[in-house]
Amino acid sequence: MTVSLAERILDCFPSGTYALVALLRLLDVVETDEVPTAAVECRAQPRLLVNPAFVAEWAPTPEKLLMLVMHELHHVLLGHCRLFPRVTWVDNLAFDAVINALLCRMFPEPEHVRFFTDYYRDDHFPDCLLRPVAGWPAPAAPELPPALLAPELREVGDVYRALYSAKGASYGDLYGALANLLNEALAAAVPLLGDHRPGGGSSSGGELEARSPVLFDAVRQIVERWPQPPDPIAGRSLADLLLDEAVRPKVRPTNRATLRRLFRLVGSCEGEDGVRRAWKEGPSPVETPLPTFDRRSVVLRALGAQPLLHAGSVSRRQRRPAGEKVHVYLDVSGSIGNLKGALYGAVLDCRAFVHPVAHLFSTAVVDVSLADLRRGRCETTGGTSIDCVAEHLRAHAVRRAVLITDGFVGPPAGEHRETLSKARLGVALTPGMASRDDLKDVTDYWGQLGGGM
């Protein structure tokens, strides 16, 4: 009896582990030569397009077929096209290199890894970036493939070592190392998995969230239950690969009103509307023609000049924000992409309402000062999880908080859900693709940031 490709894909996953039956009900598996390898087609009724000739030659075993399907589903999960304004061949190669390394760390058995080592050469650059070295992960395996031993490729070699070690590396690390070494023509000559042609149906197109949110959510829930490498996956971002980034804040006022409204609602005392109605007496600087003993005037007089205006001050009532300062939790995971700088600027623009310590979260929370935000400090693991926020709220007895996120943080459960429900919580959703589903049951106030950040 002939076994269909859909049945073979289902059989290549361990029985009863990943809810693949539910996934395949949403995703039609189509055998076709329209794509050279495989791809998830972004449409209202998504399809997993698989080239049977490619499978017969390069993925004839269940383990190799598993790695092919997992590669495509990771593109769906990560929404790679949102990270850059225009996805190039170099971008696609960097994306694939990171995904392949992650999959090899999740499934390090030789029968799984062999899918990449058979398909890509280790003696040719840049093909060698898409596979581990021969014998990996044995301790005696060489650190670098032969093609990366050239002195001019030393930086790329360092990133490659990190990809296949416990340290990990990101597509940003690899993209930066390749910046002056790899052009579009050289990258386009590499036989990448998926369909990366302009207008192609590849899952790296990143539109699946909008066109088929049910499938996207199913993939996300399934991937969260996949075997975990030393770097666990949560939410929808890359695994726990430690990244230290410098972010340049972009202070723009376009979302000031949205954030201030949330801060006022969350920070206001019970029975108050949070309006800036608290008053306080204080000095205000002014310039006056009346002589004073300010330093500038004294120096000018000593030089023989007669200043026309002098620095002084007057006492007047000044408005201050009512209510408590609000704790801000900023999503700095991989799915936020290049919005981090704009989000920093938006928070700094509302600093009068914000607690002096901000909290960056991915799968861990890092406390930073507002001065650190201004300098662009960013520490992220790349992943996303609401659990670390709930733990931080409980550990520091935080009662009022605003989360700035795309919403793809994983639904809270158990003790974490109870902690978030007890707090006075506001959520500002980032521009573009965002979701209320994960946090809808624990959020008191919502805000939507505009695209002009």
Sequence and secondary structure as in RCSB ss.txt:
>XXXX:A:sequence
MTVSLAERILDCFPSGTYALVALLRLLDVVETDEVPTAAVECRAQPRLLVNPAFVAEWAPTPEKLLMLVMHELHH
VLLGHCRLFPRVTWVDNLAFDAVINALLCRMFPEPEHVRFFTDYYRDDHFPDCLLRPVAGWPAPAAPELPPALLA
PELREVGDVYRALYSAKGASYGDLYGALANLLNEALAAAVPLLGDHRPGGGSSSGGELEARSPVLFDAVRQIVER
WPQPPDPIAGRSLADLLLDEAVRPKVRPTNRATLRRLFRLVGSCEGEDGVRRAWKEGPSPVETPLPTFDRRSVVL
RALGAQPLLHAGSVSRRQRRPAGEKVHVYLDVSGSIGNLKGALYGAVLDCRAFVHPVAHLFSTAVVDVSLADLRR
GRCETTGGTSIDCVAEHLRAHAVRRAVLITDGFVGPPAGEHRETLSKARLGVALTPGMASRDDLKDVTDYWGQLG
GGM
>XXXX:A:secstr
    HHHHHHHHS TTTS HHHHHHHSEEEE SSSSSEEEE SSS EEEE HHHHHHH  SHHHHHHHHHHHHHH
HHHTGGGGSSS  HHHHHHHHHHHHHHHHHHS SHHHHHHHHHHS SSSTTGGGGS  TTTTSTTS SS GGG S
GGGHHHHHHHHHHTSSS   HHHHHHHHTTT  HHHHHTS  SS  STT   GGG  HHHH HHHHHHHHHHHTT
S   SS   TTS  S  EEEE      GGGHHHHHHHHHHHHS TT    S EEEEEEEEEEESS    HHHHHH
HHTT   S EEEEEEEEEEE  S  BEEEEE SGGGGGGHHHHHHHHHHTGGGB SEEEEESSSEEEEEHHHHHH
TEEEE S   SHHHHHHHHHTT  EEEEEE S S    HHHHHHHHHSEEEEEE SSS  STTTTTT SEEEE  
S  
